[in-house]
Amino acid sequence: QGAPGVQWPWNGDKWYKIPGGLKHIDVGGDGTTWGVNSNDDIYRYQGNNNWQKIDGKLKQISVGSAAHAWGVNSGDNIYQWTGSGWHNVSGKLKHVSVGIDGTTWGVNSNDDIYRYQGNNSWEKIDGKLKQISVGSAKYIWGVNSSDNISFWTGSGWQKVSGALKYVSASADGVVWGVNANDNIYRYRGNNNWQQLTGKLKQVSVGNVNHVWGV
């Protein structure tokens, strides 16, 4: 599985190594891929093993598509990509996630959950999560401080069996995750998880054809 921080896109039956080193990576539904390294430097994948460095500093980034990218920095400040730079959005989050349709949720340092309403306004949602993933308004998953897994029904959280430290949901309903031992799992429905080869500390799925990890 290589050195820590090396990206591993999934080609359907095995992991394909990409040069570079990132601590966090995210892929959108259209295959757009961004990441941040241990220095909080920001990179956008250009294809052919090339990464473009983007101005700014973020500790975590989320990509719904080329048109939708959000991130948070070491001070939990929130930023939205305008296409040419970062726009500061009010509020504080430790983790943010944006879907292919622009739906944006996040969690703060207290594990409180928020949904973005636009115009610098956040709506607090019942529950507690340490990490959240938005594929679209229809597909929202998260894990809490005990590694319990839940998905949003539209009105509340429904628990799913298993334990993950990080989960990723896509707009086509594909869900992957990694557990405390860095084992990799893909959701098969009906509370069933399939373990896949390899070890990852974090995984991101844009759709069934776009899966990356570090």
C-alpha positions as CSV (number, residue, x, y, z in Angstrom):
1,Q,0.0,0.0,0.0
2,G,3.0,2.3,-0.1
3,A,4.1,5.2,2.0
4,P,1.7,7.3,4.0
5,G,0.1,10.1,2.1
6,V,0.3,8.6,-1.3
7,Q,-3.0,8.8,-3.3
8,W,-4.7,5.6,-4.5
9,P,-7.4,5.8,-7.1
10,W,-9.5,2.7,-7.5
11,N,-9.7,1.3,-11.0
12,G,-12.4,-1.3,-10.2
13,D,-10.3,-4.1,-8.9
14,K,-7.1,-2.7,-7.4
15,W,-5.5,0.5,-6.2
16,Y,-3.4,2.5,-8.7
17,K,-0.7,4.6,-7.2
18,I,-0.4,8.3,-8.0
19,P,2.8,10.3,-7.2
20,G,2.5,13.0,-4.5
21,G,1.8,13.2,-0.8
22,L,-1.6,14.3,0.7
23,K,-3.1,14.0,4.1
24,H,-6.7,14.5,2.8
25,I,-8.2,14.0,-0.6
26,D,-11.6,14.5,-2.1
27,V,-13.2,13.6,-5.5
28,G,-16.3,15.1,-7.0
29,G,-19.1,13.4,-9.0
30,D,-17.5,14.6,-12.2
31,G,-14.0,13.3,-11.2
32,T,-12.6,16.6,-10.1
33,T,-10.0,15.8,-7.5
34,W,-8.5,18.1,-4.9
35,G,-6.4,17.5,-1.8
36,V,-4.3,19.0,1.0
37,N,-0.9,18.0,2.3
38,S,0.6,17.9,5.8
39,N,1.5,21.6,5.4
40,D,-2.1,22.5,4.6
41,D,-1.1,23.3,1.0
42,I,-3.9,22.8,-1.5
43,Y,-3.6,20.9,-4.8
44,R,-5.9,20.2,-7.7
45,Y,-5.3,17.1,-9.8
46,Q,-4.6,17.8,-13.5
47,G,-4.4,14.3,-14.7
48,N,-1.4,12.4,-15.9
49,N,0.1,12.4,-12.4
50,N,0.3,16.2,-12.3
51,W,-0.9,18.3,-9.4
52,Q,-1.5,22.1,-9.6
53,K,-0.8,24.0,-6.4
54,I,-3.6,26.4,-5.4
55,D,-3.2,29.5,-3.3
56,G,-4.4,29.3,0.3
57,K,-4.1,26.9,3.3
58,L,-6.7,24.3,4.2
59,K,-6.6,21.3,6.6
60,Q,-9.6,19.6,4.9
61,I,-11.3,20.0,1.5
62,S,-14.4,18.8,-0.2
63,V,-15.3,18.7,-3.9
64,G,-18.8,18.1,-5.2
65,S,-17.8,18.9,-8.8
66,A,-15.6,21.4,-10.6
67,A,-18.1,24.1,-9.7
68,H,-18.3,23.2,-6.0
69,A,-15.3,23.1,-3.7
70,W,-15.3,24.0,0.0
71,G,-12.7,23.7,2.8
72,V,-11.8,24.6,6.3
73,N,-8.4,25.8,7.7
74,S,-6.5,25.2,10.9
75,G,-8.6,27.9,12.6
76,D,-11.9,26.2,11.5
77,N,-12.6,29.1,9.2
78,I,-14.8,28.1,6.2
79,Y,-14.0,28.8,2.6
80,Q,-15.8,28.4,-0.7
81,W,-14.0,28.3,-4.1
82,T,-15.2,31.0,-6.5
83,G,-13.3,29.6,-9.5
84,S,-10.4,32.0,-9.0
85,G,-10.0,32.2,-5.2
86,W,-11.4,31.5,-1.8
87,H,-14.4,33.3,-0.3
88,N,-14.7,33.3,3.5
89,V,-18.1,32.0,4.7
90,S,-19.2,32.9,8.2
91,G,-19.1,30.3,10.9
92,K,-16.7,27.7,12.3
93,L,-16.4,24.1,11.2
94,K,-13.8,21.4,11.6
95,H,-15.1,19.4,8.6
96,V,-17.2,20.5,5.6
97,S,-18.7,18.5,2.8
98,V,-20.3,19.6,-0.5
99,G,-22.3,17.5,-2.9
100,I,-22.4,17.5,-6.7
101,D,-25.6,19.7,-6.5
102,G,-23.9,22.2,-4.2
103,T,-25.6,20.9,-1.0
104,T,-23.2,21.8,1.8
105,W,-23.1,20.4,5.4
106,G,-20.5,20.5,8.1
107,V,-19.6,19.7,11.7
108,N,-17.9,21.9,14.3
109,S,-15.4,21.2,17.0
110,N,-18.3,20.2,19.3
111,D,-19.6,17.7,16.7
112,D,-22.6,19.8,16.1
113,I,-24.1,19.4,12.6
114,Y,-24.9,22.3,10.3
115,R,-26.5,22.6,6.8
116,Y,-25.7,25.7,4.7
117,Q,-28.7,27.8,3.8
118,G,-26.8,30.3,1.6
119,N,-26.0,33.9,2.3
120,N,-23.7,33.1,5.2
121,S,-26.5,31.3,7.1
122,W,-26.2,27.8,8.7
123,E,-29.1,25.7,10.0
124,K,-28.3,23.5,13.0
125,I,-29.4,19.9,12.6
126,D,-30.1,17.5,15.4
127,G,-27.5,14.9,16.2
128,K,-23.7,14.7,16.7
129,L,-21.1,13.7,14.1
130,K,-17.4,14.0,13.9
131,Q,-17.3,13.7,10.1
132,I,-20.0,14.1,7.4
133,S,-20.2,13.3,3.7
134,V,-22.6,14.9,1.2
135,G,-23.0,13.2,-2.2
136,S,-26.1,15.3,-2.9
137,A,-29.1,16.5,-1.1
138,K,-30.4,12.9,-1.2
139,Y,-27.2,11.2,0.0
140,I,-25.7,12.4,3.3
141,W,-23.8,10.1,5.6
142,G,-21.7,10.6,8.7
143,V,-19.9,9.0,11.6
144,N,-19.8,10.0,15.3
145,S,-17.2,10.0,17.9
146,S,-17.8,6.3,18.7
147,D,-17.5,5.4,14.9
148,N,-21.2,4.7,14.6
149,I,-22.5,5.2,11.1
150,S,-25.7,7.0,10.1
151,F,-27.4,8.4,7.0
152,W,-29.8,11.3,6.7
153,T,-33.4,10.2,5.9
154,G,-34.5,13.8,5.1
155,S,-35.9,14.2,8.6
156,G,-33.5,12.5,10.9
157,W,-30.5,10.1,11.2
158,Q,-30.9,6.3,10.6
159,K,-28.1,4.1,12.1
160,V,-26.3,1.6,9.9
161,S,-24.5,-1.4,11.3
162,G,-20.7,-1.4,11.5
163,A,-18.0,1.0,12.7
164,L,-16.1,3.5,10.6
165,K,-13.8,6.4,11.4
166,Y,-14.4,8.1,8.0
167,V,-17.3,7.6,5.5
168,S,-17.8,9.0,2.0
169,A,-21.1,9.1,0.0
170,S,-21.5,9.9,-3.6
171,A,-24.4,11.4,-5.7
172,D,-25.2,8.0,-7.2
173,G,-25.6,6.4,-3.7
174,V,-22.2,4.6,-3.6
175,V,-20.8,4.7,-0.1
176,W,-17.3,3.7,1.1
177,G,-15.5,4.1,4.4
178,V,-12.4,3.2,6.5
179,N,-12.3,1.9,10.0
180,A,-10.0,2.5,13.0
181,N,-7.6,-0.1,11.5
182,D,-7.5,1.6,8.1
183,N,-9.5,-1.3,6.6
184,I,-11.6,-0.3,3.6
185,Y,-15.3,-1.1,3.1
186,R,-17.9,-0.6,0.4
187,Y,-21.6,-0.5,1.4
188,R,-23.7,-3.2,-0.3
189,G,-27.0,-2.2,1.2
190,N,-29.1,-3.7,4.0
191,N,-26.5,-3.1,6.7
192,N,-23.9,-5.1,4.8
193,W,-20.3,-3.9,4.2
194,Q,-17.8,-5.6,1.8
195,Q,-14.2,-5.3,2.8
196,L,-11.8,-4.4,0.0
197,T,-8.1,-5.0,-0.4
198,G,-5.6,-2.4,0.9
199,K,-5.3,0.0,3.8
200,L,-6.3,3.7,3.8
201,K,-6.7,6.3,6.5
202,Q,-9.2,8.3,4.5
203,V,-11.2,7.6,1.3
204,S,-13.4,9.6,-1.0
205,V,-15.9,8.5,-3.6
206,G,-17.3,10.8,-6.3
207,N,-19.2,8.0,-8.0
208,V,-18.9,4.3,-8.7
209,N,-16.0,5.1,-11.2
210,H,-14.2,7.7,-9.1
211,V,-12.7,6.5,-5.8
212,W,-9.5,7.9,-4.2
213,G,-7.8,7.5,-0.9
214,V,-4.7,8.2,1.2
